[in-house]
Amino acid sequence: MAIDPQFETNRETVDEHNGHAVWGPVEEPEKLGIHGTHVAVDFDICLADGACLEDCPVDVFEWVDTPGHPESELKADPANEAQCIDCMLCVDVCPVDAIDVDPGRAGRT
């Protein structure tokens, strides 16, 4: 199941992590929510294959440890989402559609 592109409407901001919003629900370690706003990563479906880290030309993503998560114990965190140039490479290469980039959300990071 892909990230919900309407997460801003369907979820609430429940926390902040590395300077970006976290959209709930969060029930660690199984549910970690969606991280980021302009560049949003659904931590609950991210498999940590690294394609987004490898392909992003402006280094938006950094690895973050998520011990005990059932999908993977690493996640691609949009720690530098303000650097995003909306090229959509990360969206295109994510094998599980865990990433959504919306230029319309850029002003809300």
N, C-alpha and C positions, 0 to 999 in steps of 0.2 A: 504494500500500500504506500503510495507516494505522500510526500509532505502536503499538508493542507494549505493551498495558496491563499485561503481566507482565514489564516490563523489569527490575524489581528482582530477579526470579528468574532471568531469562534473560541478564542482562548483569552486568558488574562495574563498580564505580566505579573510574575510571582517572585522574581529575583533579578539580580544583575550578576554577570560573570565576565571578568576581563573587560569591563567597560561596555558591554552590550546587554540587552534585555534577554531574559529567559521567560518563555511563555509556557505556562503549566498545562497539565498538571505535572508536578514533580514529586515522585515518591522513590527516593534513592534506595537501592541502586538500580531497580528495575525500570523506573520511568524517570527520564531526565529532561523531557520537554523539548521545545524548539529554542535554539540559541541564535540570537541576532534578529535584526528587523529588515534592513535593506538586503543583507545577505543572511538568509535564514537556513539553518541546518537542523533537521529533525534528528536529535540524538537518539531517539528510540528506534530508528531504522537504519542509521549510519552503520555501515559494515567496516569502516576504516580501511578501505582498500588503497587509499592514498592518491587516487587519480586527481582529485581536486587540488591537493597540495602540489602535485607534480605539474599540473597544467596551468595553474593560476599565474598569469604574467606579473602580478603585482603583490604576491605573497599575502593574500587575505587570510589564509588558513594557517593554524598551528595545531600540532597534536596536543591533546589534553587527556590525562589519565581518567578513566571511568571504571575503576575496579568493581567487579561483580555485575556489570551490565550483561544481560543475556546475549546481545548481538555481538559486542566486542568491548574490550577493555580499554580501547583508545577511541577518540572521536576527533573529527576534523572541526575544530572550533574557529568560527569567523572572528578571531581576535582583532583583526585589522580591517573590519568591514568598511570603514571610512575610505580606505584606499581603492575600493572596488571601482572598476571602470565599465561595468555592465557588459562585458564581452560575452558572458553566458557560457564560457568554456566549462566551468565547474558543473553547471546544470546539465550540459550535454554529456559529460563523461561519467556522471554519477550512475552506477549500475542499478541503484535502488530508488532513484528519484528522491533522495533525502534533502536536496538543496533547492531553494527557490530564491531567485534574485528578482527584485522588482524595483526599477528606477524610481517609481512613484513613492516608494517608502524611503528613499535616500535621505530626505530631509529630517527623518525621524530617528536617525541613529544616534 
